[in-house]
């Protein structure tokens, strides 16, 4: 293998900065790389000629400033695409973005993911290349894939702790299987952790250093961002908020324990309480619609689920003292009804000093946070040399 020249190393430094930090001014590139103005100018010209770097002109000037806004430099979005997969309990969501993280296409397939690992993986393997084609990119331009899964994921990303949670996944490594069948690097993470990552990167927690993410969906999960970095614990198992016990005498949870938060605040538990009164085909959308229209039973069920989740989140806040609690997942379509309930529960369990420090807000990425976090994981783990080498 040839040793890269000084010029090639400097070019990679420029490309890596643009890849990691997104659109930047020339002066930002100079400061970040430590290269001279003349060197950066020459390298940018060469990289533009190779169609690796593009210029992006802001549409509007910054308020209060005169003159034209500065031209921003970015990687050429046409270099390639990154894929994301969200293996939910009852659906597989797939999406692709360009190298800047801009979403290009997405799709959703409803199926029993918990008990059908092979079917779910096959669906992802078939749809990702199709989305690349829909974006009018060559198949070879799929550069990497991130996948979110609703179960604890060990730090190596190759093994999932599926026993009792995802019955059909015990003998499956989604990381190895997706990588083998797609032929690209694949990285796997717990869905709630990746939801937290997405909200910090591009959502409600941008700029925040210490965040608790509460994901209320079919399952219940949590993600921790501490000192600006995703915290996953010794072996990657952090975030199992849904399996905190809230009622020792409660119903049996799929994890094998009784009275877990998921059995009280998960979407399936919520619907199980509503269907005897509203009909066995009642879905989440109808329940939310009824709650917003003033249906007292629906409002009560959403409130009780939120309060229960908020109490557990409050206990976490007493330990880590975050500045933000972000409420996301499928149930966030209930809006402020749910967020207010989480805030109420949190206030019941936090000490005054911690309570005064923390704000409880809705996730701005909604139920797509985990999918976008999967794409973010793929981008974060990518090697810029491999990215530009594929162009």
C-alpha positions as CSV (number, residue, x, y, z in Angstrom):
1,X,0.0,0.0,0.0
2,X,1.4,3.4,-1.0
3,X,2.2,5.8,1.7
4,X,0.0,8.9,1.3
5,X,1.8,12.1,0.3
6,X,1.7,15.3,2.4
7,X,-0.8,16.8,0.0
8,X,-3.1,13.7,0.2
9,X,-2.9,13.7,4.0
10,X,-3.9,17.4,4.1
11,X,-6.7,16.8,1.6
12,X,-8.1,14.1,3.9
13,X,-7.9,16.5,6.8
14,X,-10.0,19.0,5.0
15,X,-12.4,16.3,3.8
16,X,-12.7,14.8,7.3
17,X,-13.5,18.2,8.8
18,X,-16.3,18.9,6.3
19,X,-17.6,15.3,6.7
20,X,-17.8,15.6,10.5
21,X,-18.8,19.2,10.9
22,X,-21.0,19.8,7.9
23,X,-21.1,23.1,6.0
24,X,-18.3,25.4,7.0
25,X,-16.6,28.6,5.9
26,X,-13.1,28.6,4.5
27,X,-11.9,30.3,7.6
28,X,-13.4,27.5,9.7
29,X,-11.5,24.9,7.7
30,X,-8.2,26.9,8.1
31,X,-8.7,27.1,11.9
32,X,-9.7,23.5,12.3
33,X,-6.9,22.0,10.2
34,X,-4.1,24.4,11.1
35,X,-3.2,24.7,7.4
36,X,-2.3,28.0,5.8
37,X,-4.8,30.0,3.9
38,X,-2.9,29.4,0.6
39,X,-2.8,25.6,1.2
40,X,-6.5,25.4,2.0
41,X,-7.4,27.5,-1.0
42,X,-5.4,25.3,-3.3
43,X,-6.7,22.1,-1.8
44,X,-10.4,23.3,-2.0
45,X,-9.9,24.1,-5.7
46,X,-8.5,20.7,-6.4
47,X,-11.2,18.9,-4.4
48,X,-13.9,20.9,-6.2
49,X,-12.3,19.9,-9.6
50,X,-12.6,16.3,-8.4
51,X,-16.3,16.9,-7.5
52,X,-15.6,15.9,-3.9
53,X,-16.4,19.4,-2.4
54,X,-19.2,21.7,-3.3
55,X,-20.1,25.3,-2.4
56,X,-23.4,26.1,-0.7
57,X,-24.7,29.6,-0.6
58,X,-27.1,30.6,2.2
59,X,-30.4,31.8,0.9
60,X,-30.6,34.8,3.4
61,X,-28.3,37.0,5.2
62,X,-28.0,36.7,9.0
63,X,-30.3,39.1,10.7
64,X,-28.6,42.3,11.7
65,X,-25.6,41.8,9.4
66,X,-25.0,43.7,6.2
67,X,-23.4,42.3,3.0
68,X,-23.6,38.9,1.4
69,X,-23.6,35.8,3.6
70,X,-20.4,33.7,3.4
71,X,-20.2,30.8,1.0
72,X,-20.2,27.5,2.8
73,X,-18.2,24.5,1.8
74,X,-19.6,21.0,2.1
75,X,-18.9,17.5,0.8
76,X,-20.5,16.9,-2.6
77,X,-23.8,15.3,-1.6
78,X,-23.7,13.1,-4.7
79,X,-20.7,11.2,-3.4
80,X,-22.9,8.5,-2.0
81,X,-25.6,7.5,0.5
82,X,-25.9,6.2,4.1
83,X,-28.7,3.9,5.1
84,X,-30.7,3.6,8.3
85,X,-32.9,0.8,9.6
86,X,-35.2,0.9,12.6
87,X,-36.3,-2.5,13.6
88,X,-39.4,-1.7,15.7
89,X,-41.6,-4.3,17.3
90,X,-44.2,-4.2,14.6
91,X,-42.5,-2.4,11.7
92,X,-39.3,-2.0,9.8
93,X,-38.5,1.5,8.8
94,X,-35.7,2.2,6.3
95,X,-34.2,5.4,4.9
96,X,-31.2,6.8,3.1
97,X,-29.4,10.1,3.4
98,X,-26.6,11.7,1.4
99,X,-23.2,12.2,3.0
100,X,-24.3,15.4,4.6
101,X,-27.1,13.6,6.5
102,X,-29.9,15.1,4.4
103,X,-32.7,12.5,4.0
104,X,-33.3,11.4,0.5
105,X,-35.9,8.6,0.8
106,X,-37.6,6.4,3.3
107,X,-40.1,3.6,3.6
108,X,-42.0,1.6,6.2
109,X,-43.1,-2.0,6.2
110,X,-45.5,-3.3,8.9
111,X,-44.7,-6.8,10.1
112,X,-44.1,-8.8,13.3
113,X,-40.5,-8.0,13.8
114,X,-40.3,-9.6,17.3
115,X,-40.9,-13.1,16.0
116,X,-39.6,-12.8,12.4
117,X,-36.0,-11.8,12.4
118,X,-35.3,-13.3,8.9
119,X,-38.3,-11.6,7.4
120,X,-37.4,-8.2,8.9
121,X,-33.7,-8.4,7.8
122,X,-34.7,-9.5,4.3
123,X,-37.1,-6.5,4.1
124,X,-34.3,-4.1,5.0
125,X,-31.9,-5.7,2.6
126,X,-34.3,-5.5,-0.2
127,X,-35.6,-1.9,0.4
128,X,-32.3,-0.1,1.1
129,X,-30.8,-0.7,-2.4
130,X,-34.3,0.2,-3.9
131,X,-34.2,3.5,-2.1
132,X,-30.7,4.2,-3.4
133,X,-32.0,3.6,-6.9
134,X,-35.0,5.8,-6.2
135,X,-32.5,8.6,-5.3
136,X,-30.8,8.0,-8.7
137,X,-27.6,6.8,-7.2
138,X,-25.6,3.7,-8.3
139,X,-26.0,0.7,-6.0
140,X,-22.3,1.0,-5.2
141,X,-22.8,4.4,-3.6
142,X,-24.4,2.9,-0.5
143,X,-21.4,3.6,1.8
144,X,-22.6,2.2,5.2
145,X,-25.7,1.4,7.2
146,X,-26.8,2.0,10.8
147,X,-29.5,-0.1,12.4
148,X,-31.6,0.5,15.5
149,X,-33.1,-2.5,17.3
150,X,-35.6,-2.6,20.2
151,X,-33.4,-4.7,22.5
152,X,-30.1,-4.2,24.4
153,X,-27.1,-4.2,22.1
154,X,-23.6,-5.1,23.3
155,X,-20.9,-2.6,22.8
156,X,-19.4,-4.5,19.9
157,X,-22.6,-4.1,18.0
158,X,-22.5,-7.7,16.8
159,X,-24.7,-9.3,19.4
160,X,-28.2,-8.5,20.7
161,X,-29.5,-9.6,24.1
162,X,-32.8,-10.8,22.7
163,X,-33.9,-13.4,25.2
164,X,-37.4,-12.6,26.5
165,X,-37.6,-9.3,24.6
166,X,-37.2,-10.3,20.9
167,X,-38.0,-14.0,20.8
168,X,-37.2,-14.5,17.1
169,X,-33.7,-12.8,17.4
170,X,-31.9,-15.0,19.9
171,X,-29.7,-16.8,17.3
172,X,-29.3,-13.8,15.0
173,X,-26.6,-11.1,14.7
174,X,-28.3,-8.3,12.7
175,X,-24.9,-6.6,12.3
176,X,-23.2,-9.6,10.7
177,X,-26.2,-10.6,8.6
178,X,-26.8,-7.1,7.2
179,X,-23.1,-6.6,6.5
180,X,-22.9,-9.9,4.7
181,X,-25.9,-9.4,2.5
182,X,-25.5,-5.7,1.8
183,X,-21.7,-5.8,1.4
184,X,-21.1,-2.5,3.3
185,X,-20.1,-1.6,6.9
186,X,-23.0,-2.0,9.3
187,X,-23.3,-0.6,12.9
188,X,-26.1,-1.6,15.3
189,X,-27.3,0.2,18.4
190,X,-30.3,0.2,20.8
191,X,-33.2,2.2,19.4
192,X,-33.5,4.5,22.4
193,X,-29.8,5.3,22.4
194,X,-29.9,6.2,18.8
195,X,-33.0,8.3,19.3
196,X,-31.0,10.3,21.9
197,X,-28.2,10.6,19.4
198,X,-30.5,12.0,16.7
199,X,-32.1,14.5,19.1
200,X,-28.7,15.8,20.1
201,X,-27.4,15.9,16.5
202,X,-30.3,17.6,14.8
203,X,-33.3,17.7,17.2
204,X,-34.6,19.2,20.4
205,X,-31.3,18.7,22.3
206,X,-28.9,20.5,19.9
207,X,-26.3,22.2,22.0
208,X,-27.2,20.3,25.2
209,X,-24.5,18.4,27.0
210,X,-26.5,16.3,29.5
211,X,-29.8,14.7,28.3
212,X,-32.2,12.0,29.2
213,X,-34.2,10.7,26.3
214,X,-37.5,8.8,27.1
215,X,-38.8,6.8,24.2
216,X,-42.5,5.7,24.6
217,X,-43.4,3.4,21.8
218,X,-44.5,-0.3,21.7
219,X,-41.7,-0.7,24.1
220,X,-40.2,1.9,26.5
221,X,-36.6,2.8,26.3
222,X,-34.2,5.5,27.4
223,X,-31.0,7.1,26.2
224,X,-28.4,9.0,28.1
225,X,-26.1,11.7,26.7
226,X,-23.6,12.9,29.3
227,X,-21.0,15.6,28.7
228,X,-22.1,15.7,25.1
229,X,-21.4,12.0,24.4
230,X,-23.8,9.0,24.2
231,X,-23.3,6.9,27.4
232,X,-23.9,3.2,26.8
233,X,-22.3,1.7,29.9
234,X,-19.7,-1.0,30.5
235,X,-21.1,-3.5,27.9
236,X,-23.5,-1.2,26.0
237,X,-26.6,-2.1,28.0
238,X,-27.6,1.3,29.3
239,X,-31.1,2.6,28.6
240,X,-33.5,-0.2,29.5
241,X,-35.9,2.3,31.1
242,X,-38.9,0.1,30.2
243,X,-37.7,-2.7,32.4
244,X,-37.5,-0.6,35.6
245,X,-40.0,-2.2,38.0
246,X,-42.8,0.1,39.0
247,X,-45.2,-2.5,40.5
248,X,-43.8,-5.7,42.1
249,X,-47.3,-7.2,41.9
250,X,-47.9,-6.0,38.3
251,X,-48.5,-8.1,35.2
252,X,-45.8,-10.3,33.7
253,X,-43.5,-8.4,31.3
254,X,-42.0,-10.0,28.2
255,X,-38.5,-9.7,29.9
256,X,-39.6,-12.2,32.5
257,X,-40.1,-9.8,35.4
258,X,-43.3,-8.3,36.8
259,X,-44.6,-4.8,36.7
260,X,-42.0,-3.2,34.4
261,X,-42.7,0.4,33.2
262,X,-43.3,-1.0,29.8
263,X,-46.4,-2.9,31.1
264,X,-47.8,0.4,32.2
265,X,-46.6,3.0,29.7
266,X,-45.9,1.1,26.5
267,X,-48.3,1.6,23.5
268,X,-49.5,-2.0,23.7
269,X,-50.4,-1.6,27.4
270,X,-52.1,1.6,26.7
271,X,-54.2,0.1,23.9
272,X,-55.0,-3.0,26.0
273,X,-56.7,-0.7,28.6
274,X,-58.7,1.1,25.9
275,X,-59.9,-1.7,23.7
276,X,-62.4,-3.2,26.1
277,X,-64.3,0.1,26.0
278,X,-63.5,1.3,22.5
279,X,-63.3,-1.9,20.5
280,X,-60.6,-4.5,19.8
281,X,-59.5,-2.7,16.6
282,X,-58.7,0.6,18.3
283,X,-55.3,1.8,17.2
284,X,-52.9,4.5,18.5
285,X,-54.1,7.1,16.0
286,X,-57.7,6.8,17.1
287,X,-56.8,6.9,20.7
288,X,-54.8,10.1,20.2
289,X,-57.7,11.6,18.2
290,X,-60.2,10.8,20.9
291,X,-57.9,12.1,23.6
292,X,-57.5,15.4,21.8
293,X,-61.3,15.6,21.3
294,X,-61.7,15.4,25.1
295,X,-62.5,11.6,25.6
296,X,-61.9,11.3,29.4
297,X,-60.8,7.6,29.3
298,X,-58.3,8.2,26.6
299,X,-56.9,11.3,28.3
300,X,-56.7,9.4,31.6
301,X,-54.8,6.5,30.0
302,X,-52.3,8.8,28.3
303,X,-51.8,10.8,31.4
304,X,-51.2,7.7,33.6
305,X,-48.7,6.3,31.1
306,X,-46.9,9.7,31.0
307,X,-46.8,10.1,34.8
308,X,-45.4,6.6,35.3
309,X,-42.7,7.2,32.7
310,X,-42.0,10.6,34.3
311,X,-41.5,9.1,37.8
312,X,-38.9,6.7,36.5
313,X,-37.2,9.5,34.5
314,X,-37.2,11.6,37.6
315,X,-35.2,8.9,39.5
316,X,-32.7,9.0,36.6
317,X,-32.5,12.8,36.9
318,X,-31.7,12.6,40.6
319,X,-28.7,10.5,39.6
320,X,-27.3,12.3,36.5
321,X,-28.7,15.8,36.9
322,X,-29.5,16.5,33.2
323,X,-30.5,19.8,31.7
324,X,-33.1,18.3,29.4
325,X,-35.5,15.4,29.4
326,X,-36.7,14.7,25.8
327,X,-39.9,12.7,25.3
328,X,-40.1,10.9,22.0
329,X,-41.3,7.6,20.4
330,X,-44.5,6.7,18.8
331,X,-46.7,8.0,21.6
332,X,-45.4,11.6,21.2
333,X,-48.2,12.1,18.6
334,X,-50.2,12.7,21.8
335,X,-48.3,16.0,22.1
336,X,-48.4,18.2,25.2
337,X,-50.9,15.8,26.9
338,X,-48.2,13.3,27.2
339,X,-45.3,15.7,27.8
340,X,-47.2,17.4,30.6
341,X,-47.9,14.1,32.2
342,X,-44.2,13.1,32.0
343,X,-43.3,16.5,33.6
344,X,-45.9,15.8,36.3
345,X,-44.4,12.4,37.1
346,X,-40.9,13.8,37.1
347,X,-41.8,16.5,39.6
348,X,-43.1,13.8,41.9
349,X,-39.8,12.0,42.2
350,X,-37.0,14.7,41.7
351,X,-35.5,16.6,44.5
352,X,-36.1,20.4,44.3
353,X,-32.6,21.3,43.2
354,X,-32.6,18.8,40.3
355,X,-36.2,19.7,39.4
356,X,-35.2,23.4,39.0
357,X,-32.4,22.4,36.6
358,X,-34.3,20.3,34.1
359,X,-36.7,21.1,31.3
360,X,-39.1,18.5,29.9
361,X,-39.7,18.9,26.1
362,X,-41.1,17.0,23.2
363,X,-38.7,15.4,20.7
364,X,-38.7,17.4,17.5
365,X,-37.9,14.4,15.4
366,X,-41.0,12.5,16.5
367,X,-41.2,8.8,15.9
368,X,-38.4,9.1,13.3
369,X,-35.7,9.8,15.8
370,X,-34.5,6.2,16.0
371,X,-34.3,5.9,12.2
372,X,-32.4,9.2,11.9
373,X,-30.2,8.1,14.8
374,X,-29.3,4.9,12.9
375,X,-28.2,7.0,9.9
376,X,-26.2,9.3,12.2
377,X,-24.5,6.2,13.7
378,X,-23.5,5.0,10.2
379,X,-22.1,8.5,9.4
380,X,-20.2,8.8,12.7
381,X,-18.5,5.5,12.2
382,X,-17.6,6.0,8.6
383,X,-14.0,6.5,7.4
384,X,-13.8,9.6,5.2
385,X,-11.1,8.0,3.0
386,X,-13.5,5.2,2.2
387,X,-16.3,7.7,1.6
388,X,-14.4,9.7,-0.9
389,X,-12.8,6.6,-2.4
390,X,-16.2,5.4,-3.4
391,X,-16.9,8.5,-5.4
